[in-house]
Amino acid sequence: MRQKIAAGNWKMNGTSAALDELTALSKAPPMAECTIVICPPAPLLYRAVEQSSGTAIKIGAQDCHTATSGAHTGDVSAPMVADTGASYVIVGHSERREAYEEQNSDVLSKAEAARDAGLIAILCLGETLEDREANNTLDIIGGQLTGSVPDGANSTNLVVAYEPIWAIGTGKVPTFAQIVEVHDFIRTELNNRFGTDTGNSISLLYGGSVKANNAAEIFTAENVDGALVGGASLKAADFLPIIEALANS
């Protein structure tokens, strides 16, 4: 059975006071059916790990560098992330691909760095609105899978998150059929590359304007194993209904 994962990406939001949301999450009714991952800004990683100690909440970073060390002012390496006690790291998010012009090869190197540091990479894929309207979605996703997913990937070092760029933070959500089509395609591609045992074991997340009012339907899709949530993960009161919908799916 694949792991159900509810991951929250806080992006560039939150100071130390925001970590009280972790305490609020940890006091919620036990939901052993799914893994909760919170990815705060890098300065909060160590304190987030401390605050969530003894709870079921896992902590992840929002990015890592491809190198383990060196003259890379302002960057954070995967071993540094692991040293905080975090266990996950997001790589290839569309905001990184677009704002910093990260290519598939960069994302591949980051995923490899995460794996080598003992972290689980949450590797993001997604198409633009122009790609979607030109019916190029599966070509784009296929290229990102081929170029970004490392050899030897498996459920212990990789989670794949499909986030259509045009749905992130916009309130727009693909139709259920569109979500199913892309997730089924990703599953098939992983099975073809790594074999069905490995391909079927890797969790696939959907991200892009996931809210309490649409989560339950999204989680009924066979190959949607959870969500990568942005704004709705900043407050426990908003994130908990999504987690509960996943646990009950």
C-alpha positions as CSV (number, residue, x, y, z in Angstrom):
1,M,0.0,0.0,0.0
2,R,1.4,3.4,-1.0
3,Q,2.0,6.0,1.7
4,K,-0.6,8.8,1.9
5,I,1.1,12.1,2.3
6,A,-0.3,15.6,3.2
7,A,2.6,18.0,2.6
8,G,2.4,21.7,3.3
9,N,4.7,24.2,1.5
10,W,4.8,27.4,3.5
11,K,6.9,29.1,0.8
12,M,8.3,32.5,2.1
13,N,5.9,32.8,4.9
14,G,6.2,32.6,8.7
15,T,8.5,33.5,11.5
16,S,9.0,31.6,14.8
17,A,5.5,32.4,15.9
18,A,4.1,30.4,13.0
19,L,5.5,27.2,14.5
20,D,2.6,27.2,17.0
21,E,0.6,25.8,14.0
22,L,2.7,22.6,14.3
23,T,1.5,22.3,17.9
24,A,-2.0,22.8,16.8
25,L,-1.6,20.1,14.1
26,S,-0.1,17.7,16.6
27,K,-3.1,18.0,18.9
28,A,-5.5,17.0,16.3
29,P,-7.1,13.5,16.4
30,P,-4.6,10.8,15.5
31,M,-4.5,10.1,11.8
32,A,-2.1,7.2,11.4
33,E,-3.3,6.6,7.9
34,C,-1.2,9.4,6.4
35,T,2.1,11.2,6.8
36,I,2.1,14.9,7.5
37,V,5.0,16.9,6.1
38,I,5.5,20.6,6.8
39,C,8.1,22.5,4.7
40,P,8.8,25.9,6.4
41,P,11.4,28.5,5.3
42,A,15.0,27.4,5.8
43,P,15.6,29.6,8.9
44,L,12.8,27.7,10.7
45,L,13.9,24.2,9.9
46,Y,15.8,23.4,13.0
47,R,13.2,24.9,15.3
48,A,10.4,23.2,13.4
49,V,12.1,19.8,13.9
50,E,12.4,20.6,17.6
51,Q,8.8,21.7,18.0
52,S,7.5,18.7,16.2
53,S,9.6,16.2,18.1
54,G,7.6,13.4,19.5
55,T,4.7,14.0,17.1
56,A,3.8,12.4,13.8
57,I,4.8,15.5,11.8
58,K,7.7,15.3,9.5
59,I,9.7,18.4,8.4
60,G,11.1,19.2,5.0
61,A,13.0,22.0,3.2
62,Q,11.7,23.9,0.2
63,D,14.9,23.5,-1.9
64,C,18.5,22.4,-1.7
65,H,21.6,23.0,-3.7
66,T,23.1,20.4,-6.0
67,A,26.5,20.6,-4.3
68,T,27.3,19.3,-0.8
69,S,29.3,22.4,0.0
70,G,31.3,25.3,-1.6
71,A,31.2,28.9,-2.6
72,H,27.4,29.2,-3.0
73,T,26.4,32.2,-1.0
74,G,22.8,32.1,0.3
75,D,22.3,28.4,-0.7
76,V,21.6,25.4,1.5
77,S,23.0,21.9,0.7
78,A,21.1,18.7,1.2
79,P,23.4,17.5,4.0
80,M,22.7,20.8,5.8
81,V,19.0,20.2,5.5
82,A,19.5,16.6,6.8
83,D,21.6,18.0,9.7
84,T,18.6,20.0,11.0
85,G,16.7,16.7,11.4
86,A,14.5,17.3,8.4
87,S,13.6,14.3,6.3
88,Y,12.1,15.7,3.1
89,V,13.0,18.4,0.6
90,I,11.0,19.9,-2.3
91,V,12.8,20.0,-5.6
92,G,11.8,21.4,-9.0
93,H,8.9,23.5,-7.8
94,S,7.5,25.6,-10.6
95,E,8.4,28.8,-8.8
96,R,12.0,27.7,-8.8
97,R,11.9,26.4,-12.4
98,E,10.4,29.8,-13.5
99,A,12.0,32.4,-11.3
100,Y,15.4,30.8,-11.2
101,E,15.3,29.2,-14.6
102,E,16.0,25.7,-13.2
103,Q,16.1,23.1,-15.9
104,N,15.3,19.4,-15.6
105,S,19.0,18.7,-15.3
106,D,19.2,21.0,-12.3
107,V,16.2,19.3,-10.7
108,L,17.8,15.9,-11.4
109,S,21.0,16.9,-9.6
110,K,19.0,18.2,-6.6
111,A,17.0,15.0,-6.4
112,E,20.3,13.0,-6.5
113,A,21.8,15.3,-3.8
114,A,18.7,14.8,-1.6
115,R,18.9,11.0,-2.0
116,D,22.6,10.9,-1.2
117,A,21.9,12.9,2.0
118,G,19.3,10.5,3.1
119,L,16.4,12.8,2.3
120,I,13.1,12.1,0.5
121,A,12.7,14.4,-2.5
122,I,9.3,15.7,-3.3
123,L,9.8,16.3,-7.0
124,C,7.4,18.7,-8.7
125,L,6.1,18.6,-12.2
126,G,3.7,20.8,-14.0
127,E,2.6,22.5,-17.2
128,T,1.8,26.1,-18.0
129,L,-1.7,27.3,-19.1
130,E,-0.3,27.7,-22.6
131,D,0.9,24.0,-22.6
132,R,-2.5,22.9,-21.3
133,E,-4.4,24.9,-24.0
134,A,-2.1,23.5,-26.7
135,N,-2.8,19.9,-25.5
136,N,0.9,19.5,-24.7
137,T,0.5,18.6,-21.0
138,L,1.5,14.9,-21.2
139,D,4.5,15.8,-23.4
140,I,5.7,18.3,-20.9
141,I,5.1,16.0,-17.9
142,G,6.8,13.1,-19.7
143,G,9.9,15.3,-20.5
144,Q,10.1,16.5,-16.9
145,L,9.8,12.9,-15.6
146,T,12.6,11.7,-17.9
147,G,14.8,14.6,-17.2
148,S,14.3,15.1,-13.5
149,V,13.7,11.7,-11.9
150,P,17.0,10.0,-11.0
151,D,17.9,6.4,-11.8
152,G,17.3,4.2,-8.8
153,A,14.4,6.2,-7.6
154,N,12.0,4.3,-5.3
155,S,9.5,5.0,-2.5
156,T,12.2,5.5,0.1
157,N,13.8,8.5,-1.7
158,L,11.1,10.0,-4.0
159,V,7.6,11.4,-4.0
160,V,6.3,13.0,-7.2
161,A,4.0,16.0,-7.1
162,Y,1.9,17.1,-10.1
163,E,1.2,20.8,-9.8
164,P,-0.2,22.5,-12.9
165,I,1.4,25.9,-12.9
166,W,-1.8,27.7,-13.8
167,A,-3.6,26.3,-10.8
168,I,-1.0,27.2,-8.1
169,G,-2.5,30.0,-5.9
170,T,-5.0,31.0,-8.5
171,G,-8.1,29.2,-7.2
172,K,-8.3,27.4,-10.6
173,V,-8.4,23.7,-10.3
174,P,-8.2,21.2,-13.2
175,T,-11.2,19.0,-13.8
176,F,-11.2,15.7,-12.0
177,A,-10.7,14.0,-15.3
178,Q,-7.6,16.1,-16.1
179,I,-6.1,15.3,-12.7
180,V,-6.8,11.6,-13.2
181,E,-5.3,11.6,-16.7
182,V,-2.0,13.1,-15.6
183,H,-1.6,11.0,-12.5
184,D,-2.4,7.8,-14.4
185,F,0.2,8.9,-17.0
186,I,2.8,9.5,-14.4
187,R,2.1,6.1,-12.8
188,T,2.5,4.4,-16.2
189,E,5.7,6.2,-16.9
190,L,7.2,5.2,-13.5
191,N,6.1,1.6,-14.0
192,N,7.6,1.5,-17.5
193,R,10.9,2.9,-16.2
194,F,11.3,1.2,-12.9
195,G,9.1,-1.8,-13.0
196,T,5.6,-2.2,-11.5
197,D,6.8,-3.1,-8.0
198,T,8.8,0.1,-7.7
199,G,6.6,2.3,-9.9
200,N,3.4,1.4,-8.0
201,S,5.1,2.1,-4.6
202,I,6.0,5.7,-5.3
203,S,3.5,8.2,-3.8
204,L,2.0,10.7,-6.2
205,L,0.7,14.0,-4.9
206,Y,-1.6,16.6,-6.5
207,G,-1.0,20.3,-5.8
208,G,-2.6,23.5,-7.0
209,S,-5.4,25.3,-5.1
210,V,-6.2,22.3,-2.9
211,K,-8.8,23.3,-0.4
212,A,-11.1,21.6,2.2
213,N,-14.0,21.9,-0.3
214,N,-12.3,20.0,-3.1
215,A,-9.8,17.7,-1.4
216,A,-12.2,14.7,-0.8
217,E,-13.1,14.4,-4.5
218,I,-9.4,14.7,-5.6
219,F,-8.4,12.0,-3.2
220,T,-10.8,9.5,-4.8
221,A,-8.6,9.3,-7.8
222,E,-6.7,5.9,-7.8
223,N,-3.3,7.4,-8.4
224,V,-3.6,10.5,-6.2
225,D,-1.9,9.5,-2.9
226,G,-2.0,12.9,-1.2
227,A,-1.5,16.6,-1.8
228,L,1.2,19.3,-1.8
229,V,-0.6,22.3,-0.3
230,G,0.5,25.9,-0.3
231,G,-1.6,28.7,1.3
232,A,-4.0,26.3,2.9
233,S,-1.2,24.7,4.9
234,L,-0.2,27.9,6.8
235,K,-3.0,27.5,9.4
236,A,-3.8,24.2,11.1
237,A,-7.5,25.0,10.9
238,D,-7.3,25.2,7.1
239,F,-4.9,22.2,6.7
240,L,-6.6,19.8,9.0
241,P,-9.8,19.3,6.9
242,I,-7.5,18.4,3.9
243,I,-5.6,15.9,6.1
244,E,-8.8,14.4,7.3
245,A,-10.1,14.0,3.8
246,L,-6.9,12.2,2.8
247,A,-7.1,9.9,5.9
248,N,-10.6,9.0,5.0
249,S,-10.0,8.4,1.3
